[in-house]
């Protein structure tokens, strides 16, 4: 009985729950696989000529790291003004998830 209980606890602890949804559309997410781009925020300004990217990742839902913020994307692309933002969400079976932020502007 102790072996069965230990096996159940081990199985529970080894399951992953890494998932990601884009901030703009949190209602849509695939359980098995997700790879989608969704719109973020936009201003009335021109689209601009520069772009920057930032990202954050999650492993098994246990460890998450990174900076997927708009500021990080703007800084990475050398933007002083941001005209619009898109998000890309990717995940596989709860093992790995990644959220990318794309900032566009000048």
BELMOQUI-V735727 format. One record per backbone hydrogen bond with DSSP energy under -0.5 kcal/mol. NH is the residue of the N-H (numbers start at 1). CO is the residue of the C=O. E is the energy in kcal/mol with one decimal. If there is no record, write none. Layout:
nh/co/e
NH/CO/E
NH/CO/E
This chain:
nh/co/e
5/1/-2.4
6/2/-2.5
7/3/-2.4
8/4/-2.3
9/5/-2.3
10/6/-2.4
11/7/-2.5
12/8/-2.3
13/9/-2.4
14/10/-1.4
15/12/-0.8
17/60/-1.4
18/94/-3.1
19/17/-0.5
22/25/-0.5
25/22/-0.8
28/25/-1.2
29/27/-0.5
34/91/-2.4
36/89/-2.3
38/87/-3.0
40/85/-2.3
43/83/-2.8
49/105/-0.7
50/105/-2.7
52/103/-2.3
54/101/-1.9
55/67/-0.7
56/99/-1.9
57/65/-3.1
58/97/-2.5
59/63/-3.0
60/58/-0.5
60/95/-2.9
62/59/-2.0
63/59/-1.7
65/57/-2.6
67/55/-1.4
73/69/-1.9
74/70/-2.8
75/71/-2.7
76/72/-2.3
77/73/-1.5
78/74/-0.5
78/75/-1.0
79/74/-2.9
83/81/-0.5
83/104/-3.1
84/104/-1.4
85/41/-2.5
86/102/-2.4
87/38/-2.8
88/100/-2.6
89/36/-2.7
90/98/-2.5
91/34/-2.2
92/96/-2.3
93/32/-3.2
95/92/-2.6
96/92/-1.2
97/58/-2.1
98/90/-3.1
99/56/-2.5
100/88/-2.9
101/54/-2.9
102/86/-3.1
103/52/-2.7
103/101/-0.5
104/84/-2.5
105/50/-2.0
106/81/-1.3
